[in-house]
Amino acid sequence: MNKYLLRGIIGTASGLALGMLGLYLMRGGFLGYKWILVFGVIVFGVGFLTIVYSLIRKIERKSLLDGRRKDPTDNDD
């Protein structure tokens, strides 16, 4: 598990937790629940994008390694 995937999972879980907290506070009548919901959506979005970024990096790395394996004699000299 690379650092981007771990950060993405933590961000996504934190965003979900903040969203659930905001909904709980909304039922209780707390006036600041809107800001907590907004922050939760932003954190969730960043976490999700970080997970997607880690998957793209993984695919790109594999394609680079496959390309290097296929043409080991190809030099730019």
C-alpha positions as CSV (number, residue, x, y, z in Angstrom):
1,M,0.0,0.0,0.0
2,N,1.6,3.3,-1.1
3,K,1.4,6.6,0.7
4,Y,-1.2,8.0,-1.7
5,L,-3.6,5.1,-1.3
6,L,-3.3,5.3,2.5
7,R,-3.9,9.0,2.5
8,G,-6.9,8.6,0.2
9,I,-8.4,5.9,2.4
10,I,-7.9,8.1,5.5
11,G,-9.3,11.1,3.8
12,T,-12.4,9.3,2.5
13,A,-13.1,7.7,5.9
14,S,-12.7,11.1,7.6
15,G,-15.0,12.7,5.1
16,L,-17.6,10.1,5.7
17,A,-17.3,10.4,9.5
18,L,-17.6,14.2,9.2
19,G,-20.7,13.8,7.0
20,M,-22.3,11.4,9.6
21,L,-21.4,13.8,12.4
22,G,-23.0,16.7,10.5
23,L,-26.2,14.8,9.9
24,Y,-26.3,13.8,13.6
25,L,-25.8,17.4,14.6
26,M,-28.5,18.5,12.2
27,R,-31.0,16.3,14.0
28,G,-29.9,17.8,17.3
29,G,-30.5,21.4,16.2
30,F,-26.8,22.5,16.2
31,L,-26.5,25.6,14.0
32,G,-23.0,24.9,12.7
33,Y,-23.8,21.6,11.1
34,K,-23.7,23.1,7.6
35,W,-20.1,24.0,7.9
36,I,-19.3,20.5,9.1
37,L,-21.2,18.9,6.2
38,V,-19.3,21.2,3.7
39,F,-16.0,20.3,5.2
40,G,-16.9,16.6,5.2
41,V,-17.8,16.7,1.5
42,I,-14.5,18.5,0.7
43,V,-12.4,16.0,2.7
44,F,-14.2,13.1,1.1
45,G,-13.6,14.5,-2.4
46,V,-9.9,15.0,-1.8
47,G,-9.6,11.5,-0.4
48,F,-11.4,10.0,-3.3
49,L,-9.3,11.9,-5.8
50,T,-6.2,10.8,-4.0
51,I,-7.3,7.1,-4.3
52,V,-7.8,7.6,-8.0
53,Y,-4.4,9.3,-8.3
54,S,-2.7,6.4,-6.6
55,L,-4.4,3.9,-9.0
56,I,-3.3,6.0,-12.0
57,R,0.3,6.1,-10.7
58,K,0.3,2.3,-10.3
59,I,-0.9,1.7,-13.8
60,E,1.6,4.2,-15.3
61,R,4.4,2.6,-13.3
62,K,3.5,-0.9,-14.6
63,S,3.4,0.3,-18.2
64,L,6.8,2.0,-17.9
65,L,8.3,-1.2,-16.4
66,D,6.7,-3.3,-19.2
67,G,8.1,-1.0,-21.8
68,R,11.6,-1.2,-20.4
69,R,11.4,-4.9,-20.3
70,K,10.4,-5.2,-23.9
71,D,13.2,-3.0,-25.3
72,P,16.3,-3.4,-23.2
73,T,18.7,-2.5,-26.1
74,D,16.9,0.7,-27.0
75,N,19.2,3.6,-26.0
76,D,18.9,7.3,-26.5
77,D,22.6,7.7,-27.2
